[in-house]
Amino acid sequence: MTDESLDAIAPAEEVVQVGDHAIRVRPLTIGQLPAFSRAIAPAVPVLQSLFAQVKTDAGDEDAGLITIGTEEIQGALAASGALVEAVRIGAALEDRKWYEAQGLDVLVRLAGAVFAVNADFFGRALAPAAVEVAGRALSPTGTPSSPVSSAMGSPATTS
């Protein structure tokens, strides 16, 4: 397999052009991970809800129309600060004033690039952890109700 075909599966970087700025979004580094994780945590439930809504709507006749209700919009607005900061960290943008002066379209494009170049991490590590947390939150006992916990390396119990 060539480097080019590997980039088609998981791109090593993505360039987002904003005016005369070429922003190179690369996979998160170990040093960025703690701050990124803290920043994105409040937005994870909102993102899950939005993704679930998109997936549900995709099965409908009007697959091109995504119906997002007031609750999803309120959640997205409440978590917007978290998403803005996570994208800034993920795109390694040091010039906060420049970044904050950009339009929402730039946020969406940068967020797409951050998630695209880190898709493997999000799919293998973040998504299962989010499912486990959601399972615990929905369980009446507060214990994991999903087999994900064993896949995440939780200690095994023996009888």
KEVEX-592473 format. One record per atom (N, C-alpha, C, O): x, z, y. Coordinates in nm, 2 decimals. Layout:
BEGIN
[[X; Z; Y]]
...
***
This chain:
BEGIN
[[0.08; 0.00; -0.12]]
[[0.00; 0.00; 0.00]]
[[0.09; 0.00; 0.12]]
[[0.19; 0.08; 0.13]]
[[0.06; -0.08; 0.22]]
[[0.14; -0.09; 0.34]]
[[0.10; 0.01; 0.44]]
[[-0.01; 0.07; 0.44]]
[[0.19; 0.03; 0.54]]
[[0.16; 0.12; 0.65]]
[[0.03; 0.08; 0.72]]
[[-0.05; 0.16; 0.77]]
[[0.01; -0.05; 0.74]]
[[-0.10; -0.11; 0.81]]
[[-0.23; -0.08; 0.73]]
[[-0.33; -0.04; 0.80]]
[[-0.23; -0.09; 0.60]]
[[-0.35; -0.05; 0.52]]
[[-0.38; 0.10; 0.53]]
[[-0.49; 0.14; 0.52]]
[[-0.27; 0.18; 0.53]]
[[-0.29; 0.32; 0.55]]
[[-0.35; 0.36; 0.68]]
[[-0.44; 0.44; 0.69]]
[[-0.31; 0.29; 0.79]]
[[-0.37; 0.31; 0.92]]
[[-0.52; 0.27; 0.92]]
[[-0.60; 0.33; 1.00]]
[[-0.56; 0.18; 0.84]]
[[-0.70; 0.14; 0.83]]
[[-0.78; 0.25; 0.77]]
[[-0.90; 0.27; 0.81]]
[[-0.72; 0.33; 0.68]]
[[-0.79; 0.44; 0.62]]
[[-0.79; 0.56; 0.72]]
[[-0.89; 0.62; 0.74]]
[[-0.67; 0.60; 0.77]]
[[-0.66; 0.71; 0.86]]
[[-0.55; 0.67; 0.96]]
[[-0.43; 0.69; 0.94]]
[[-0.60; 0.63; 1.08]]
[[-0.50; 0.58; 1.18]]
[[-0.41; 0.69; 1.22]]
[[-0.45; 0.81; 1.24]]
[[-0.28; 0.66; 1.24]]
[[-0.18; 0.76; 1.28]]
[[-0.20; 0.79; 1.43]]
[[-0.18; 0.90; 1.47]]
[[-0.25; 0.70; 1.51]]
[[-0.28; 0.73; 1.65]]
[[-0.38; 0.62; 1.69]]
[[-0.40; 0.52; 1.63]]
[[-0.45; 0.66; 1.80]]
[[-0.55; 0.56; 1.86]]
[[-0.52; 0.57; 2.01]]
[[-0.51; 0.68; 2.07]]
[[-0.52; 0.45; 2.08]]
[[-0.50; 0.45; 2.22]]
[[-0.63; 0.43; 2.29]]
[[-0.71; 0.34; 2.26]]
[[-0.66; 0.52; 2.38]]
[[-0.78; 0.51; 2.46]]
[[-0.74; 0.47; 2.60]]
[[-0.67; 0.55; 2.67]]
[[-0.79; 0.36; 2.65]]
[[-0.75; 0.31; 2.78]]
[[-0.86; 0.36; 2.88]]
[[-0.97; 0.33; 2.87]]
[[-0.81; 0.44; 2.98]]
[[-0.89; 0.49; 3.09]]
[[-0.83; 0.44; 3.22]]
[[-0.73; 0.50; 3.27]]
[[-0.89; 0.34; 3.28]]
[[-0.83; 0.28; 3.40]]
[[-0.68; 0.24; 3.37]]
[[-0.66; 0.16; 3.28]]
[[-0.59; 0.29; 3.45]]
[[-0.45; 0.26; 3.42]]
[[-0.38; 0.36; 3.33]]
[[-0.26; 0.35; 3.31]]
[[-0.45; 0.45; 3.27]]
[[-0.40; 0.55; 3.18]]
[[-0.42; 0.50; 3.03]]
[[-0.53; 0.47; 2.99]]
[[-0.31; 0.49; 2.96]]
[[-0.32; 0.47; 2.81]]
[[-0.30; 0.60; 2.74]]
[[-0.19; 0.65; 2.74]]
[[-0.41; 0.66; 2.69]]
[[-0.40; 0.79; 2.63]]
[[-0.38; 0.77; 2.48]]
[[-0.46; 0.72; 2.41]]
[[-0.26; 0.82; 2.43]]
[[-0.23; 0.81; 2.29]]
[[-0.28; 0.93; 2.22]]
[[-0.22; 1.04; 2.23]]
[[-0.38; 0.92; 2.14]]
[[-0.44; 1.03; 2.06]]
[[-0.38; 1.03; 1.92]]
[[-0.39; 0.93; 1.85]]
[[-0.31; 1.14; 1.89]]
[[-0.24; 1.15; 1.76]]
[[-0.30; 1.26; 1.68]]
[[-0.38; 1.34; 1.74]]
[[-0.27; 1.27; 1.55]]
[[-0.32; 1.38; 1.47]]
[[-0.28; 1.51; 1.53]]
[[-0.17; 1.52; 1.59]]
[[-0.36; 1.61; 1.51]]
[[-0.33; 1.75; 1.56]]
[[-0.20; 1.79; 1.50]]
[[-0.17; 1.77; 1.38]]
[[-0.13; 1.87; 1.58]]
[[-0.01; 1.93; 1.53]]
[[-0.04; 2.07; 1.49]]
[[-0.14; 2.13; 1.53]]
[[0.05; 2.13; 1.42]]
[[0.04; 2.27; 1.38]]
[[0.03; 2.36; 1.50]]
[[-0.05; 2.45; 1.51]]
[[0.10; 2.33; 1.60]]
[[0.10; 2.41; 1.73]]
[[-0.03; 2.39; 1.80]]
[[-0.07; 2.49; 1.87]]
[[-0.10; 2.28; 1.79]]
[[-0.23; 2.26; 1.86]]
[[-0.35; 2.32; 1.78]]
[[-0.45; 2.35; 1.84]]
[[-0.33; 2.34; 1.65]]
[[-0.44; 2.38; 1.57]]
[[-0.51; 2.51; 1.60]]
[[-0.63; 2.51; 1.61]]
[[-0.44; 2.62; 1.63]]
[[-0.51; 2.74; 1.67]]
[[-0.59; 2.73; 1.79]]
[[-0.71; 2.77; 1.79]]
[[-0.54; 2.67; 1.90]]
[[-0.62; 2.65; 2.02]]
[[-0.73; 2.56; 2.00]]
[[-0.84; 2.58; 2.05]]
[[-0.71; 2.45; 1.93]]
[[-0.82; 2.35; 1.90]]
[[-0.93; 2.42; 1.82]]
[[-1.05; 2.40; 1.85]]
[[-0.89; 2.50; 1.72]]
[[-0.99; 2.57; 1.63]]
[[-1.07; 2.66; 1.71]]
[[-1.20; 2.67; 1.70]]
[[-1.01; 2.74; 1.80]]
[[-1.08; 2.84; 1.89]]
[[-1.17; 2.76; 1.98]]
[[-1.29; 2.80; 2.00]]
[[-1.13; 2.65; 2.04]]
[[-1.21; 2.58; 2.13]]
[[-1.33; 2.51; 2.07]]
[[-1.43; 2.51; 2.13]]
[[-1.31; 2.45; 1.95]]
[[-1.42; 2.38; 1.89]]
[[-1.52; 2.47; 1.82]]
[[-1.63; 2.42; 1.79]]
[[-1.49; 2.59; 1.78]]
[[-1.57; 2.68; 1.70]]
[[-1.72; 2.69; 1.76]]
[[-1.81; 2.67; 1.68]]
[[-1.74; 2.71; 1.89]]
[[-1.88; 2.72; 1.94]]
[[-1.95; 2.59; 1.93]]
[[-2.08; 2.59; 1.92]]
[[-1.88; 2.48; 1.92]]
[[-1.95; 2.35; 1.91]]
[[-1.98; 2.30; 1.77]]
[[-2.06; 2.21; 1.75]]
[[-1.92; 2.36; 1.67]]
[[-1.94; 2.32; 1.53]]
[[-2.09; 2.32; 1.49]]
[[-2.13; 2.22; 1.43]]
[[-2.16; 2.43; 1.51]]
[[-2.30; 2.42; 1.47]]
[[-2.39; 2.31; 1.54]]
[[-2.47; 2.25; 1.48]]
[[-2.36; 2.29; 1.67]]
[[-2.43; 2.19; 1.74]]
[[-2.39; 2.05; 1.69]]
[[-2.48; 1.97; 1.67]]
[[-2.26; 2.03; 1.66]]
[[-2.22; 1.90; 1.61]]
[[-2.28; 1.88; 1.47]]
[[-2.33; 1.76; 1.44]]
[[-2.29; 1.98; 1.39]]
[[-2.35; 1.97; 1.26]]
[[-2.50; 1.93; 1.27]]
[[-2.55; 1.84; 1.20]]
[[-2.57; 1.99; 1.36]]
[[-2.71; 1.96; 1.39]]
[[-2.73; 1.82; 1.43]]
[[-2.82; 1.75; 1.38]]
[[-2.64; 1.77; 1.52]]
[[-2.65; 1.64; 1.57]]
[[-2.62; 1.54; 1.46]]
[[-2.69; 1.44; 1.45]]
[[-2.52; 1.56; 1.38]]
[[-2.48; 1.47; 1.27]]
[[-2.59; 1.47; 1.17]]
[[-2.62; 1.36; 1.11]]
[[-2.65; 1.59; 1.14]]
[[-2.76; 1.59; 1.05]]
[[-2.88; 1.51; 1.10]]
[[-2.95; 1.44; 1.02]]
[[-2.91; 1.52; 1.23]]
[[-3.02; 1.44; 1.29]]
[[-2.99; 1.29; 1.28]]
[[-3.08; 1.21; 1.25]]
[[-2.87; 1.25; 1.30]]
[[-2.83; 1.11; 1.30]]
[[-2.85; 1.06; 1.15]]
[[-2.90; 0.95; 1.13]]
[[-2.80; 1.14; 1.06]]
[[-2.81; 1.10; 0.91]]
[[-2.96; 1.09; 0.87]]
[[-3.00; 1.00; 0.80]]
[[-3.04; 1.19; 0.92]]
[[-3.19; 1.18; 0.89]]
[[-3.25; 1.06; 0.94]]
[[-3.32; 0.99; 0.88]]
[[-3.22; 1.03; 1.07]]
[[-3.28; 0.92; 1.14]]
[[-3.23; 0.78; 1.08]]
[[-3.31; 0.69; 1.08]]
[[-3.11; 0.78; 1.02]]
[[-3.06; 0.66; 0.96]]
[[-3.14; 0.62; 0.84]]
[[-3.15; 0.50; 0.80]]
[[-3.21; 0.71; 0.78]]
[[-3.29; 0.68; 0.66]]
[[-3.43; 0.63; 0.70]]
[[-3.51; 0.58; 0.61]]
[[-3.47; 0.64; 0.83]]
[[-3.60; 0.60; 0.87]]
[[-3.61; 0.45; 0.89]]
[[-3.50; 0.38; 0.89]]
[[-3.73; 0.40; 0.91]]
[[-3.75; 0.26; 0.94]]
[[-3.67; 0.22; 1.07]]
[[-3.61; 0.11; 1.07]]
[[-3.68; 0.30; 1.17]]
[[-3.62; 0.27; 1.30]]
[[-3.48; 0.33; 1.30]]
[[-3.45; 0.42; 1.38]]
[[-3.39; 0.28; 1.21]]
[[-3.26; 0.34; 1.19]]
[[-3.18; 0.33; 1.32]]
[[-3.08; 0.41; 1.34]]
[[-3.21; 0.24; 1.41]]
[[-3.13; 0.22; 1.53]]
[[-3.17; 0.33; 1.64]]
[[-3.10; 0.34; 1.73]]
[[-3.28; 0.40; 1.61]]
[[-3.32; 0.50; 1.71]]
[[-3.29; 0.64; 1.66]]
[[-3.33; 0.67; 1.55]]
[[-3.22; 0.71; 1.74]]
[[-3.19; 0.85; 1.70]]
[[-3.27; 0.94; 1.79]]
[[-3.27; 0.93; 1.91]]
[[-3.35; 1.02; 1.72]]
[[-3.44; 1.12; 1.80]]
[[-3.37; 1.25; 1.81]]
[[-3.35; 1.32; 1.71]]
[[-3.33; 1.29; 1.93]]
[[-3.27; 1.41; 1.95]]
[[-3.37; 1.49; 2.04]]
[[-3.41; 1.45; 2.15]]
[[-3.41; 1.61; 1.99]]
[[-3.50; 1.69; 2.06]]
[[-3.44; 1.78; 2.16]]
[[-3.32; 1.79; 2.18]]
[[-3.53; 1.86; 2.23]]
[[-3.49; 1.95; 2.33]]
[[-3.39; 2.05; 2.28]]
[[-3.29; 2.09; 2.35]]
[[-3.41; 2.10; 2.16]]
[[-3.32; 2.20; 2.10]]
[[-3.18; 2.15; 2.08]]
[[-3.08; 2.22; 2.12]]
[[-3.17; 2.03; 2.04]]
[[-3.04; 1.97; 2.02]]
[[-2.97; 1.94; 2.15]]
[[-2.85; 1.96; 2.17]]
[[-3.05; 1.90; 2.25]]
[[-2.99; 1.88; 2.39]]
[[-2.94; 2.01; 2.45]]
[[-2.83; 2.02; 2.50]]
[[-3.02; 2.11; 2.43]]
[[-2.98; 2.25; 2.49]]
[[-2.86; 2.30; 2.42]]
[[-2.77; 2.35; 2.48]]
[[-2.85; 2.28; 2.29]]
[[-2.73; 2.32; 2.21]]
[[-2.61; 2.24; 2.25]]
[[-2.50; 2.30; 2.26]]
[[-2.63; 2.11; 2.27]]
[[-2.51; 2.03; 2.31]]
[[-2.46; 2.07; 2.45]]
[[-2.34; 2.08; 2.48]]
[[-2.55; 2.10; 2.54]]
[[-2.51; 2.14; 2.68]]
[[-2.44; 2.28; 2.67]]
[[-2.34; 2.30; 2.74]]
[[-2.50; 2.37; 2.59]]
[[-2.44; 2.50; 2.58]]
[[-2.29; 2.50; 2.52]]
[[-2.21; 2.57; 2.55]]
[[-2.27; 2.40; 2.43]]
[[-2.14; 2.39; 2.36]]
[[-2.05; 2.29; 2.43]]
[[-1.94; 2.26; 2.39]]
[[-2.10; 2.23; 2.54]]
[[-2.02; 2.12; 2.61]]
[[-1.88; 2.17; 2.65]]
[[-1.78; 2.10; 2.64]]
[[-1.87; 2.29; 2.70]]
[[-1.74; 2.34; 2.75]]
[[-1.64; 2.35; 2.63]]
[[-1.53; 2.32; 2.65]]
[[-1.69; 2.39; 2.51]]
[[-1.61; 2.40; 2.40]]
[[-1.56; 2.26; 2.35]]
[[-1.44; 2.24; 2.32]]
[[-1.65; 2.17; 2.36]]
[[-1.61; 2.03; 2.32]]
[[-1.52; 1.97; 2.42]]
[[-1.42; 1.90; 2.38]]
[[-1.54; 1.99; 2.55]]
[[-1.45; 1.94; 2.65]]
[[-1.31; 2.00; 2.63]]
[[-1.21; 1.92; 2.63]]
[[-1.30; 2.13; 2.60]]
[[-1.16; 2.19; 2.58]]
[[-1.10; 2.14; 2.45]]
[[-0.98; 2.11; 2.45]]
[[-1.18; 2.13; 2.35]]
[[-1.12; 2.08; 2.22]]
[[-1.07; 1.94; 2.23]]
[[-0.96; 1.91; 2.18]]
[[-1.14; 1.86; 2.30]]
[[-1.10; 1.72; 2.31]]
[[-0.97; 1.71; 2.40]]
[[-0.88; 1.64; 2.37]]
[[-0.96; 1.80; 2.50]]
[[-0.84; 1.80; 2.59]]
[[-0.72; 1.84; 2.50]]
[[-0.61; 1.78; 2.52]]
[[-0.74; 1.94; 2.42]]
[[-0.63; 1.99; 2.33]]
[[-0.60; 1.88; 2.23]]
[[-0.48; 1.84; 2.21]]
[[-0.70; 1.82; 2.17]]
[[-0.68; 1.72; 2.06]]
[[-0.61; 1.59; 2.12]]
[[-0.54; 1.53; 2.04]]
[[-0.64; 1.56; 2.24]]
[[-0.58; 1.44; 2.30]]
[[-0.45; 1.47; 2.38]]
[[-0.39; 1.39; 2.44]]
[[-0.41; 1.60; 2.37]]
[[-0.29; 1.65; 2.43]]
[[-0.28; 1.61; 2.58]]
[[-0.18; 1.57; 2.63]]
[[-0.39; 1.63; 2.65]]
[[-0.40; 1.60; 2.79]]
[[-0.35; 1.72; 2.87]]
[[-0.42; 1.83; 2.87]]
[[-0.24; 1.71; 2.94]]
[[-0.19; 1.82; 3.02]]
[[-0.25; 1.82; 3.16]]
[[-0.26; 1.93; 3.22]]
[[-0.29; 1.71; 3.22]]
[[-0.34; 1.70; 3.35]]
[[-0.49; 1.73; 3.35]]
[[-0.58; 1.64; 3.35]]
[[-0.52; 1.86; 3.35]]
[[-0.66; 1.91; 3.34]]
[[-0.75; 1.86; 3.46]]
[[-0.86; 1.82; 3.43]]
[[-0.70; 1.85; 3.58]]
[[-0.77; 1.80; 3.69]]
[[-0.81; 1.66; 3.68]]
[[-0.93; 1.62; 3.70]]
[[-0.72; 1.57; 3.63]]
[[-0.75; 1.43; 3.61]]
[[-0.86; 1.42; 3.50]]
[[-0.96; 1.35; 3.52]]
[[-0.84; 1.49; 3.39]]
[[-0.94; 1.49; 3.28]]
[[-1.07; 1.53; 3.32]]
[[-1.17; 1.47; 3.29]]
[[-1.08; 1.64; 3.39]]
[[-1.21; 1.70; 3.43]]
[[-1.28; 1.61; 3.54]]
[[-1.40; 1.62; 3.56]]
[[-1.21; 1.52; 3.60]]
[[-1.27; 1.43; 3.70]]
[[-1.33; 1.30; 3.64]]
[[-1.39; 1.22; 3.71]]
[[-1.30; 1.28; 3.51]]
[[-1.35; 1.16; 3.44]]
[[-1.50; 1.17; 3.41]]
[[-1.56; 1.28; 3.41]]
[[-1.56; 1.06; 3.38]]
[[-1.70; 1.05; 3.34]]
[[-1.72; 1.09; 3.20]]
[[-1.63; 1.10; 3.12]]
[[-1.85; 1.11; 3.16]]
[[-1.88; 1.15; 3.03]]
[[-1.84; 1.04; 2.92]]
[[-1.82; 1.07; 2.81]]
[[-1.84; 0.92; 2.97]]
[[-1.80; 0.81; 2.87]]
[[-1.66; 0.83; 2.82]]
[[-1.63; 0.80; 2.71]]
[[-1.57; 0.88; 2.91]]
[[-1.43; 0.91; 2.87]]
[[-1.43; 1.02; 2.77]]
[[-1.35; 1.01; 2.67]]
[[-1.51; 1.13; 2.79]]
[[-1.52; 1.24; 2.69]]
[[-1.56; 1.18; 2.56]]
[[-1.50; 1.22; 2.45]]
[[-1.66; 1.10; 2.56]]
[[-1.71; 1.05; 2.43]]
[[-1.61; 0.96; 2.36]]
[[-1.59; 0.97; 2.24]]
[[-1.54; 0.87; 2.44]]
[[-1.43; 0.79; 2.38]]
[[-1.32; 0.87; 2.32]]
[[-1.27; 0.85; 2.22]]
[[-1.28; 0.97; 2.40]]
[[-1.16; 1.06; 2.36]]
[[-1.20; 1.14; 2.24]]
[[-1.13; 1.15; 2.14]]
[[-1.33; 1.19; 2.24]]
[[-1.37; 1.27; 2.12]]
[[-1.37; 1.18; 2.00]]
[[-1.33; 1.23; 1.89]]
[[-1.42; 1.06; 2.01]]
[[-1.42; 0.97; 1.90]]
[[-1.28; 0.95; 1.84]]
[[-1.26; 0.94; 1.72]]
[[-1.19; 0.93; 1.94]]
[[-1.05; 0.91; 1.89]]
[[-0.99; 1.03; 1.83]]
[[-0.92; 1.02; 1.72]]
[[-1.01; 1.15; 1.88]]
[[-0.96; 1.28; 1.82]]
[[-1.02; 1.29; 1.68]]
[[-0.95; 1.33; 1.59]]
[[-1.15; 1.27; 1.67]]
[[-1.21; 1.28; 1.53]]
[[-1.16; 1.17; 1.44]]
[[-1.15; 1.20; 1.32]]
[[-1.14; 1.05; 1.49]]
[[-1.10; 0.94; 1.40]]
[[-0.96; 0.97; 1.35]]
[[-0.94; 0.95; 1.23]]
[[-0.86; 1.01; 1.43]]
[[-0.73; 1.02; 1.38]]
[[-0.71; 1.15; 1.30]]
[[-0.61; 1.17; 1.23]]
[[-0.81; 1.24; 1.31]]
[[-0.80; 1.36; 1.23]]
[[-0.91; 1.37; 1.13]]
[[-0.94; 1.48; 1.08]]
[[-0.96; 1.26; 1.09]]
[[-1.07; 1.25; 0.99]]
[[-1.04; 1.32; 0.86]]
[[-1.12; 1.39; 0.81]]
[[-0.92; 1.30; 0.81]]
[[-0.88; 1.36; 0.69]]
[[-0.89; 1.51; 0.70]]
[[-0.94; 1.58; 0.61]]
[[-0.83; 1.57; 0.80]]
[[-0.84; 1.71; 0.82]]
[[-0.98; 1.76; 0.83]]
[[-1.02; 1.86; 0.77]]
[[-1.06; 1.69; 0.92]]
[[-1.20; 1.74; 0.93]]
[[-1.28; 1.73; 0.80]]
[[-1.36; 1.81; 0.78]]
[[-1.25; 1.62; 0.73]]
[[-1.33; 1.60; 0.60]]
[[-1.29; 1.70; 0.49]]
[[-1.38; 1.75; 0.42]]
[[-1.16; 1.72; 0.48]]
[[-1.11; 1.81; 0.37]]
[[-1.11; 1.96; 0.40]]
[[-1.13; 2.04; 0.31]]
[[-1.09; 1.99; 0.53]]
[[-1.08; 2.13; 0.56]]
[[-1.19; 2.19; 0.64]]
[[-1.25; 2.29; 0.61]]
[[-1.22; 2.12; 0.75]]
[[-1.32; 2.18; 0.85]]
[[-1.46; 2.17; 0.80]]
[[-1.53; 2.26; 0.80]]
[[-1.50; 2.05; 0.74]]
[[-1.63; 2.04; 0.70]]
[[-1.67; 2.13; 0.58]]
[[-1.78; 2.20; 0.59]]
[[-1.59; 2.15; 0.48]]
[[-1.62; 2.25; 0.38]]
[[-1.63; 2.39; 0.43]]
[[-1.72; 2.47; 0.39]]
[[-1.54; 2.42; 0.52]]
[[-1.55; 2.56; 0.58]]
[[-1.68; 2.58; 0.66]]
[[-1.74; 2.68; 0.65]]
[[-1.72; 2.48; 0.73]]
[[-1.84; 2.48; 0.81]]
[[-1.96; 2.50; 0.72]]
[[-2.06; 2.57; 0.75]]
[[-1.96; 2.42; 0.60]]
[[-2.07; 2.43; 0.51]]
[[-2.07; 2.58; 0.45]]
[[-2.18; 2.63; 0.43]]
[[-1.96; 2.63; 0.42]]
[[-1.96; 2.77; 0.37]]
[[-2.01; 2.87; 0.47]]
[[-2.09; 2.96; 0.43]]
[[-1.97; 2.86; 0.59]]
[[-2.02; 2.95; 0.70]]
[[-2.17; 2.93; 0.71]]
[[-2.25; 3.03; 0.72]]
[[-2.22; 2.81; 0.71]]
[[-2.36; 2.78; 0.72]]
[[-2.44; 2.84; 0.60]]
[[-2.54; 2.90; 0.62]]
[[-2.38; 2.83; 0.48]]
[[-2.44; 2.89; 0.36]]
[[-2.45; 3.04; 0.37]]
[[-2.55; 3.09; 0.33]]
[[-2.34; 3.10; 0.42]]
[[-2.35; 3.24; 0.43]]
[[-2.45; 3.29; 0.54]]
[[-2.52; 3.39; 0.52]]
[[-2.46; 3.21; 0.64]]
[[-2.56; 3.24; 0.75]]
[[-2.70; 3.23; 0.70]]
[[-2.79; 3.31; 0.74]]
[[-2.73; 3.14; 0.61]]
[[-2.86; 3.12; 0.55]]
[[-2.89; 3.20; 0.43]]
[[-3.01; 3.22; 0.40]]
[[-2.79; 3.26; 0.37]]
[[-2.81; 3.35; 0.26]]
[[-2.87; 3.48; 0.30]]
[[-2.81; 3.54; 0.39]]
[[-2.97; 3.53; 0.23]]
[[-3.03; 3.66; 0.27]]
[[-2.93; 3.78; 0.25]]
[[-2.94; 3.88; 0.32]]
[[-2.83; 3.76; 0.16]]
[[-2.74; 3.87; 0.14]]
[[-2.61; 3.86; 0.22]]
[[-2.53; 3.96; 0.22]]
[[-2.60; 3.75; 0.29]]
[[-2.48; 3.73; 0.37]]
[[-2.35; 3.69; 0.29]]
[[-2.24; 3.68; 0.34]]
[[-2.37; 3.66; 0.16]]
[[-2.26; 3.62; 0.07]]
[[-2.27; 3.47; 0.06]]
[[-2.38; 3.41; 0.07]]
[[-2.17; 3.40; 0.03]]
[[-2.17; 3.25; 0.02]]
[[-2.27; 3.21; -0.09]]
[[-2.28; 3.27; -0.20]]
[[-2.35; 3.11; -0.05]]
[[-2.45; 3.06; -0.14]]
[[-2.41; 2.92; -0.19]]
[[-2.50; 2.84; -0.24]]
[[-2.29; 2.89; -0.17]]
[[-2.24; 2.75; -0.20]]
[[-2.12; 2.76; -0.28]]
[[-2.04; 2.85; -0.27]]
[[-2.10; 2.66; -0.37]]
[[-1.97; 2.66; -0.45]]
[[-1.85; 2.63; -0.37]]
[[-1.74; 2.63; -0.42]]
[[-1.87; 2.60; -0.24]]
[[-1.76; 2.56; -0.15]]
[[-1.66; 2.68; -0.15]]
[[-1.54; 2.65; -0.14]]
[[-1.71; 2.80; -0.15]]
[[-1.62; 2.92; -0.13]]
[[-1.51; 2.92; -0.24]]
[[-1.40; 2.96; -0.21]]
[[-1.54; 2.88; -0.36]]
[[-1.44; 2.87; -0.47]]
[[-1.34; 2.76; -0.44]]
[[-1.23; 2.77; -0.47]]
[[-1.39; 2.65; -0.39]]
[[-1.30; 2.54; -0.36]]
[[-1.21; 2.57; -0.24]]
[[-1.10; 2.51; -0.23]]
[[-1.25; 2.67; -0.16]]
[[-1.17; 2.70; -0.04]]
[[-1.07; 2.81; -0.07]]
[[-0.99; 2.85; 0.02]]
[[-1.06; 2.85; -0.20]]
[[-0.95; 2.94; -0.24]]
[[-0.99; 3.09; -0.23]]
[[-0.91; 3.17; -0.22]]
[[-1.12; 3.12; -0.23]]
[[-1.17; 3.25; -0.23]]
[[-1.12; 3.32; -0.36]]
[[-1.11; 3.26; -0.46]]
[[-1.09; 3.45; -0.35]]
[[-1.05; 3.52; -0.47]]
[[-1.15; 3.51; -0.58]]
[[-1.27; 3.53; -0.56]]
[[-1.10; 3.49; -0.70]]
[[-1.20; 3.48; -0.82]]
[[-1.23; 3.62; -0.86]]
[[-1.14; 3.71; -0.86]]
[[-1.35; 3.64; -0.91]]
[[-1.39; 3.77; -0.96]]
[[-1.39; 3.76; -1.12]]
[[-1.42; 3.66; -1.17]]
[[-1.34; 3.87; -1.18]]
[[-1.34; 3.87; -1.33]]
[[-1.43; 3.98; -1.37]]
[[-1.44; 4.08; -1.30]]
[[-1.49; 3.97; -1.49]]
[[-1.57; 4.08; -1.54]]
[[-1.49; 4.16; -1.64]]
[[-1.55; 4.26; -1.69]]
***
